Amino acid sequence: MRLLCSGFFGAKAYTSDLNTWKYFMVPLNMMANYTLLFTSSQLALDIFVIVFLAVSDDAFVLAGMGLGLNTLLAIL
């Protein structure tokens, strides 16, 4: 929603003043904060699994993929 309303795509239809409305921004900011908190805990768990499990374990592969995806999500 934030990207659509920020004018990031350059289309006039996507530019809006929704960023100034409190009832629009507060839930998005709360959701972003909770997502970052949850993603950080998943990153910590992925790092723990990668450090303490053998490469032959199935959980190691899932932790590796989770590490990449959660890092990308946290950056985004």
C-alpha positions in Angstrom: 0.0 0.0 0.0 2.8 2.4 0.8 4.5 1.9 -2.5 1.2 2.3 -4.4 0.5 5.6 -2.7 4.0 7.0 -2.8 4.2 7.7 -6.5 7.1 5.2 -6.7 5.7 3.7 -9.9 5.4 7.1 -11.6 1.8 6.7 -12.6 -0.5 9.5 -11.8 -3.2 7.0 -10.6 -1.0 5.8 -7.8 -0.2 9.2 -6.3 -2.4 10.1 -3.4 -2.4 12.0 -0.2 -3.1 8.9 1.9 0.3 9.4 3.6 -1.0 12.4 5.4 -4.0 10.6 6.9 -3.4 9.2 10.4 -5.9 6.4 10.2 -4.0 5.1 7.1 -0.5 5.5 8.4 -0.7 4.2 12.0 -1.9 0.7 11.1 0.8 0.4 8.4 3.5 1.6 10.7 2.4 -0.9 13.4 2.3 -3.7 10.9 5.7 -2.8 9.6 7.1 -2.8 13.1 5.6 -6.1 14.1 6.8 -7.7 10.8 10.3 -6.5 11.4 10.2 -7.9 15.0 9.0 -11.2 13.7 11.5 -11.3 10.9 14.3 -10.5 13.3 13.3 -13.4 15.5 13.2 -15.7 12.5 16.6 -14.5 11.4 18.0 -15.4 14.9 16.5 -18.8 14.7 17.9 -19.4 11.2 21.4 -18.4 12.3 21.1 -20.7 15.4 20.1 -23.6 13.2 22.8 -23.0 10.7 25.5 -22.8 13.3 24.5 -25.8 15.4 23.2 -28.3 12.9 25.0 -30.4 10.3 24.8 -29.7 6.6 23.2 -33.1 6.1 20.1 -32.2 8.2 16.9 -31.1 6.4 16.5 -28.2 8.8 19.8 -26.8 7.7 18.6 -26.3 4.1 15.3 -24.8 5.3 17.3 -22.5 7.6 19.5 -21.4 4.8 16.5 -20.6 2.6 14.8 -18.8 5.5 18.0 -16.8 6.2 18.0 -15.5 2.6 14.3 -14.8 2.4 14.1 -13.2 5.9 17.2 -11.0 5.1 15.5 -9.8 1.9 12.3 -9.1 3.8 14.1 -7.2 6.5 15.9 -5.1 3.9 12.7 -4.4 1.9 
